[in-house]
Amino acid sequence: MRKLKNIFVVIFLVLCFFPLESCTFFFGQNAELSYEAMFDALWDDYDQTYALFEVRGVDWDAQYDLCRPQIHDGMTDNEFLDVLKSLLYPLSDAHVYVKTPIGSLNSGEDNVTPDKFSLEEVCSQYVDSPRKCGNDVITYGRLKDDSTVGYIHIAAFSSGQTGINQRQDWASDIDLALDDLSDTRCMILDVRGNRGGLTGNVSRISGRFCAENKTYAVSRTKNGSGRNDFGGGVDLEIKKNGSWQYTNPIYLLTNAQTMSAGEEFTMAMCSQPHVTQVGNHTCGVFSLSLERCLANGWRYSVSVQRVTSPDGSTPEGTGIVPGSGNLILNPSASNDLQMERALDLAGL
């Protein structure tokens, strides 16, 4: 019985995390292709599995009443996509998307102006002989004006595909950067534009900057069709790893394009006494997002978790916000006020 249970678990994980060549696996060869049926299937799926209606302040039943009358047999695919935008945009959730051959939508990003940031500009203006490691995900060096100040930019917490059989050991290359910068008196750690990846890589890298082991968040996953059906909480922890940890002052740069696992990393780092967050608030999307298919092959995603701070407050929607005096917007990529604030804090 235990062996059979394990087989079912593996099948479930494969269905959740691997894209399929055809959506008929979900709906069968004779899946209903009418716009009405597809709309109802998507709405019902969200109704039963989306975890954040209350947090996002969205009345899902009212959304049905508003959008369902707009669906009719004579409409086009473009018109159907427009209705889905009306349905999903109020969630303002960057983990909610629909991908189609005629276009796509992202509930959280389509109507937001991205923060101004350029790693190329940062390296050109501030970093002496920048180097890369970790499949080019990690960029590091010393500041031109003071070689005792280190700089590390982490572009993502995944590299390439992230399936069960894909290796993600690039994250261990953080040791190369830290060994080279071990004698610095402080560090500017930059995760601006980091759109996330794998929690395991967050743990691997954050543990190298850990001064004290600590629970920084609690995750609960939807486990039933009711709006408030959630499983037990799972603690997300930052723990020391590696032969030594960098615990000199760290100035953590974030922006509104720091999202998902990038925000987990921000939460983990901000739990540490030697870390100061600088820049804009993070995106505000923390849930695991599962991809589904409509009967016509269009793909969409559903956020199925609720992540809170240990005290029960949720950063979903608002993101992680720097403290007073350190919340800064960049007027342009070439005039990096966020970086300048970090330099001020570093005594430059």
MIKEKOL-945282 format. One record per residue (C-alpha): x, y, z; residue in one letter; residue number from 0. Coordinates in nm, 3 decimals, always signed. Layout:
c1  c2  c3  resn  resi
X  Y  Z  a  NUM
...
***
This chain:
c1  c2  c3  resn  resi
+0.000  +0.000  +0.000  m  0
+0.287  +0.240  +0.085  r  1
+0.448  +0.171  -0.254  k  2
+0.118  +0.239  -0.434  l  3
+0.075  +0.565  -0.242  k  4
+0.423  +0.678  -0.343  n  5
+0.343  +0.608  -0.708  i  6
+0.036  +0.830  -0.686  f  7
+0.243  +1.109  -0.527  v  8
+0.494  +1.095  -0.812  v  9
+0.214  +1.106  -1.072  i  10
+0.062  +1.409  -0.897  f  11
+0.394  +1.595  -0.896  l  12
+0.446  +1.523  -1.265  v  13
+0.101  +1.659  -1.348  l  14
+0.161  +1.972  -1.145  c  15
+0.504  +2.069  -1.265  f  16
+0.555  +1.938  -1.617  f  17
+0.400  +2.105  -1.922  p  18
+0.201  +1.861  -2.136  l  19
+0.193  +1.842  -2.513  e  20
-0.185  +1.823  -2.516  s  21
-0.452  +1.934  -2.273  c  22
-0.670  +1.637  -2.365  t  23
-0.493  +1.458  -2.076  f  24
-0.695  +1.679  -1.839  f  25
-1.026  +1.698  -2.021  f  26
-1.042  +1.394  -2.251  g  27
-1.066  +1.373  -2.628  q  28
-1.424  +1.505  -2.630  n  29
-1.373  +1.802  -2.401  a  30
-1.635  +2.074  -2.443  e  31
-1.486  +2.352  -2.657  l  32
-1.766  +2.606  -2.629  s  33
-1.671  +2.942  -2.482  y  34
-1.940  +2.901  -2.218  e  35
-1.803  +2.564  -2.105  a  36
-1.442  +2.685  -2.101  m  37
-1.531  +2.998  -1.905  f  38
-1.724  +2.794  -1.649  d  39
-1.442  +2.540  -1.621  a  40
-1.185  +2.812  -1.552  l  41
-1.410  +2.998  -1.308  w  42
-1.491  +2.675  -1.121  d  43
-1.123  +2.580  -1.101  d  44
-1.035  +2.915  -0.947  y  45
-1.338  +2.896  -0.719  d  46
-1.215  +2.568  -0.572  q  47
-0.836  +2.605  -0.579  t  48
-0.733  +2.975  -0.579  y  49
-0.604  +3.063  -0.233  a  50
-0.611  +3.442  -0.223  l  51
-0.958  +3.587  -0.292  f  52
-0.984  +3.730  +0.060  e  53
-0.627  +3.858  +0.063  v  54
-0.671  +4.018  -0.280  r  55
-1.010  +4.165  -0.188  g  56
-1.196  +4.009  -0.481  v  57
-1.559  +3.888  -0.474  d  58
-1.527  +3.591  -0.709  w  59
-1.902  +3.534  -0.732  d  60
-1.951  +3.897  -0.834  a  61
-1.685  +3.851  -1.101  q  62
-1.887  +3.563  -1.243  y  63
-2.204  +3.771  -1.248  d  64
-2.017  +4.051  -1.425  l  65
-1.830  +3.847  -1.686  c  66
-2.041  +3.539  -1.760  r  67
-2.314  +3.733  -1.950  p  68
-2.043  +3.856  -2.191  q  69
-1.980  +3.500  -2.314  i  70
-2.170  +3.387  -2.625  h  71
-2.127  +3.137  -2.907  d  72
-2.066  +3.394  -3.180  g  73
-1.767  +3.558  -3.011  m  74
-1.409  +3.533  -3.135  t  75
-1.103  +3.402  -2.950  d  76
-0.983  +3.762  -2.907  n  77
-1.314  +3.861  -2.751  e  78
-1.300  +3.557  -2.521  f  79
-0.950  +3.654  -2.408  l  80
-1.076  +4.006  -2.336  d  81
-1.344  +3.864  -2.107  v  82
-1.082  +3.658  -1.924  l  83
-0.885  +3.978  -1.872  k  84
-1.193  +4.138  -1.714  s  85
-1.233  +3.830  -1.495  l  86
-0.873  +3.795  -1.377  l  87
-0.725  +4.147  -1.373  y  88
-0.892  +4.243  -1.042  p  89
-0.682  +3.975  -0.869  l  90
-0.368  +4.184  -0.944  s  91
-0.166  +3.865  -0.901  d  92
+0.149  +3.830  -1.112  a  93
+0.129  +3.452  -1.067  h  94
-0.204  +3.451  -1.253  v  95
-0.168  +3.435  -1.630  y  96
-0.331  +3.301  -1.946  v  97
-0.111  +3.204  -2.242  k  98
-0.261  +3.159  -2.587  t  99
-0.144  +3.155  -2.952  p  100
-0.313  +3.494  -3.003  i  101
-0.172  +3.671  -2.697  g  102
-0.145  +3.648  -2.322  s  103
-0.248  +3.819  -2.002  l  104
-0.084  +3.861  -1.664  n  105
-0.314  +3.971  -1.386  s  106
-0.045  +4.149  -1.189  g  107
+0.198  +4.285  -1.447  e  108
+0.001  +4.398  -1.751  d  109
-0.096  +4.733  -1.601  n  110
+0.216  +4.807  -1.395  v  111
+0.510  +5.018  -1.509  t  112
+0.833  +4.826  -1.440  p  113
+1.095  +4.979  -1.212  d  114
+1.394  +5.132  -1.383  k  115
+1.696  +4.907  -1.336  f  116
+1.995  +4.802  -1.547  s  117
+2.259  +4.559  -1.424  l  118
+2.480  +4.674  -1.712  e  119
+2.460  +5.034  -1.587  e  120
+2.536  +4.927  -1.229  v  121
+2.843  +4.731  -1.337  c  122
+2.962  +5.010  -1.566  s  123
+2.928  +5.287  -1.308  q  124
+3.006  +5.116  -0.978  y  125
+3.170  +4.772  -1.000  v  126
+3.537  +4.712  -1.070  d  127
+3.597  +4.420  -1.310  s  128
+3.264  +4.240  -1.247  p  129
+3.267  +3.863  -1.285  r  130
+2.995  +3.601  -1.330  k  131
+2.937  +3.253  -1.197  c  132
+2.648  +3.013  -1.142  g  133
+2.550  +2.981  -1.509  n  134
+2.583  +3.361  -1.528  d  135
+2.302  +3.404  -1.275  v  136
+2.539  +3.559  -1.020  i  137
+2.738  +3.877  -1.093  t  138
+2.991  +3.996  -0.835  y  139
+3.285  +4.226  -0.771  g  140
+3.416  +4.513  -0.560  r  141
+3.314  +4.873  -0.580  l  142
+3.536  +5.106  -0.780  k  143
+3.537  +5.373  -0.511  d  144
+3.607  +5.136  -0.221  d  145
+3.739  +4.783  -0.264  s  146
+3.628  +4.696  +0.090  t  147
+3.264  +4.704  -0.024  v  148
+3.143  +4.398  -0.215  g  149
+2.863  +4.375  -0.470  y  150
+2.660  +4.066  -0.564  i  151
+2.362  +4.058  -0.801  h  152
+2.146  +3.744  -0.815  i  153
+1.931  +3.747  -1.130  a  154
+1.706  +3.451  -1.041  a  155
+1.673  +3.146  -0.820  f  156
+1.657  +2.906  -1.114  s  157
+1.863  +2.852  -1.424  s  158
+1.709  +2.695  -1.732  g  159
+1.440  +2.434  -1.682  q  160
+1.335  +2.339  -1.331  t  161
+1.180  +1.993  -1.371  g  162
+1.249  +1.706  -1.133  i  163
+1.543  +1.584  -1.343  n  164
+1.698  +1.927  -1.399  q  165
+2.009  +2.003  -1.195  r  166
+2.019  +2.333  -1.011  q  167
+2.362  +2.300  -0.851  d  168
+2.465  +2.637  -0.998  w  169
+2.354  +2.794  -0.668  a  170
+2.657  +2.649  -0.493  s  171
+2.868  +2.894  -0.693  d  172
+2.764  +3.161  -0.444  i  173
+3.066  +3.024  -0.255  d  174
+3.296  +3.145  -0.534  l  175
+3.166  +3.499  -0.499  a  176
+3.175  +3.498  -0.120  l  177
+3.523  +3.349  -0.099  d  178
+3.648  +3.625  -0.328  d  179
+3.471  +3.895  -0.121  l  180
+3.528  +3.745  +0.224  s  181
+3.751  +4.033  +0.338  d  182
+3.499  +4.309  +0.256  t  183
+3.362  +4.517  +0.541  r  184
+3.008  +4.522  +0.399  c  185
+2.808  +4.397  +0.102  m  186
+2.553  +4.538  -0.142  i  187
+2.336  +4.237  -0.229  l  188
+2.113  +4.312  -0.527  d  189
+1.802  +4.108  -0.619  v  190
+1.632  +4.372  -0.831  r  191
+1.462  +4.211  -1.130  g  192
+1.485  +3.865  -0.969  n  193
+1.163  +3.694  -1.080  r  194
+1.204  +3.386  -0.863  g  195
+1.274  +3.019  -0.907  g  196
+1.318  +2.734  -0.661  l  197
+1.286  +2.756  -0.284  t  198
+1.577  +2.513  -0.247  g  199
+1.807  +2.766  -0.413  n  200
+1.674  +3.037  -0.180  v  201
+1.771  +2.818  +0.116  s  202
+2.112  +2.735  -0.027  r  203
+2.209  +3.097  -0.093  i  204
+2.041  +3.272  +0.202  s  205
+2.207  +3.028  +0.442  g  206
+2.546  +3.165  +0.341  r  207
+2.441  +3.507  +0.479  f  208
+2.268  +3.372  +0.790  c  209
+2.365  +3.501  +1.134  a  210
+2.089  +3.316  +1.320  e  211
+1.856  +3.034  +1.218  n  212
+1.503  +3.165  +1.203  k  213
+1.153  +3.096  +1.070  t  214
+1.071  +3.385  +0.837  y  215
+0.736  +3.275  +0.688  a  216
+0.461  +3.014  +0.709  v  217
+0.304  +2.862  +0.397  s  218
-0.041  +2.700  +0.381  r  219
-0.164  +2.519  +0.070  t  220
-0.525  +2.490  -0.046  k  221
-0.649  +2.137  +0.024  n  222
-1.024  +2.151  -0.039  g  223
-1.292  +2.319  -0.249  s  224
-1.402  +2.562  +0.025  g  225
-1.266  +2.915  +0.015  r  226
-1.089  +2.864  +0.349  n  227
-0.982  +2.502  +0.313  d  228
-0.608  +2.499  +0.382  f  229
-0.364  +2.240  +0.507  g  230
-0.139  +2.286  +0.805  g  231
+0.129  +2.551  +0.806  g  232
+0.478  +2.472  +0.679  v  233
+0.757  +2.683  +0.827  d  234
+0.999  +2.847  +0.584  l  235
+1.336  +2.884  +0.755  e  236
+1.671  +3.047  +0.694  i  237
+1.948  +2.823  +0.827  k  238
+2.324  +2.854  +0.834  k  239
+2.505  +2.650  +0.572  n  240
+2.852  +2.634  +0.432  g  241
+3.179  +2.640  +0.626  s  242
+3.128  +3.006  +0.720  w  243
+2.863  +3.278  +0.687  q  244
+2.896  +3.637  +0.570  y  245
+2.750  +3.842  +0.859  t  246
+2.901  +4.185  +0.801  n  247
+2.647  +4.459  +0.719  p  248
+2.441  +4.382  +0.407  i  249
+2.235  +4.634  +0.209  y  250
+1.971  +4.438  +0.018  l  251
+1.845  +4.609  -0.299  l  252
+1.491  +4.519  -0.414  t  253
+1.233  +4.652  -0.658  n  254
+0.881  +4.574  -0.777  a  255
+1.022  +4.315  -1.017  q  256
+1.167  +4.120  -0.724  t  257
+0.906  +3.849  -0.705  m  258
+0.811  +3.497  -0.596  s  259
+1.123  +3.313  -0.471  a  260
+1.303  +3.648  -0.493  g  261
+1.061  +3.770  -0.227  e  262
+1.111  +3.458  -0.015  e  263
+1.480  +3.542  -0.023  f  264
+1.400  +3.901  +0.077  t  265
+1.188  +3.780  +0.370  m  266
+1.461  +3.541  +0.478  a  267
+1.733  +3.805  +0.459  m  268
+1.527  +4.073  +0.631  c  269
+1.487  +3.841  +0.930  s  270
+1.859  +3.885  +0.996  q  271
+1.994  +4.164  +1.220  p  272
+2.277  +4.265  +0.986  h  273
+2.055  +4.317  +0.677  v  274
+1.894  +4.646  +0.567  t  275
+1.650  +4.651  +0.274  q  276
+1.683  +4.941  +0.028  v  277
+1.487  +5.030  -0.285  g  278
+1.127  +4.974  -0.386  n  279
+0.880  +4.729  -0.236  h  280
+0.884  +4.379  -0.383  t  281
+0.611  +4.254  -0.617  c  282
+0.388  +4.086  -0.359  g  283
+0.343  +3.734  -0.504  v  284
+0.446  +3.443  -0.283  f  285
+0.222  +3.149  -0.369  s  286
+0.315  +2.837  -0.561  l  287
+0.146  +2.869  -0.900  s  288
+0.013  +2.560  -1.078  l  289
-0.047  +2.562  -1.453  e  290
-0.368  +2.419  -1.603  r  291
-0.516  +2.387  -1.953  c  292
-0.846  +2.484  -2.106  l  293
-1.002  +2.243  -2.354  a  294
-0.877  +2.452  -2.649  n  295
-0.515  +2.427  -2.534  g  296
-0.488  +2.769  -2.369  w  297
-0.280  +2.754  -2.052  r  298
-0.357  +2.937  -1.729  y  299
-0.217  +2.939  -1.378  s  300
-0.369  +2.930  -1.029  v  301
-0.209  +3.047  -0.703  s  302
-0.276  +2.773  -0.447  v  303
-0.095  +2.892  -0.133  q  304
-0.122  +3.159  +0.132  r  305
+0.211  +3.275  +0.275  v  306
+0.227  +3.481  +0.592  t  307
+0.489  +3.620  +0.824  s  308
+0.530  +3.422  +1.150  p  309
+0.301  +3.677  +1.320  d  310
+0.020  +3.598  +1.074  g  311
+0.039  +3.913  +0.862  s  312
+0.054  +3.865  +0.487  t  313
+0.285  +4.045  +0.243  p  314
+0.079  +3.916  -0.051  e  315
-0.021  +4.212  -0.267  g  316
+0.189  +4.469  -0.081  t  317
+0.529  +4.300  -0.101  g  318
+0.820  +4.351  +0.139  i  319
+0.861  +4.725  +0.198  v  320
+1.189  +4.892  +0.300  p  321
+1.193  +5.091  +0.621  g  322
+1.165  +5.467  +0.657  s  323
+1.419  +5.656  +0.450  g  324
+1.508  +5.354  +0.238  n  325
+1.196  +5.331  +0.020  l  326
+1.326  +5.481  -0.305  i  327
+1.215  +5.483  -0.670  l  328
+1.460  +5.515  -0.955  n  329
+1.396  +5.799  -1.202  p  330
+1.600  +5.617  -1.466  s  331
+1.828  +5.317  -1.501  a  332
+2.129  +5.543  -1.549  s  333
+2.048  +5.749  -1.238  n  334
+2.029  +5.473  -0.980  d  335
+1.910  +5.640  -0.660  l  336
+1.857  +5.301  -0.496  q  337
+2.223  +5.212  -0.546  m  338
+2.325  +5.558  -0.428  e  339
+2.128  +5.510  -0.105  r  340
+2.304  +5.179  -0.046  a  341
+2.637  +5.357  -0.098  l  342
+2.537  +5.621  +0.157  d  343
+2.456  +5.350  +0.412  l  344
+2.792  +5.189  +0.335  a  345
+2.964  +5.516  +0.422  g  346
+3.059  +5.620  +0.068  l  347
***
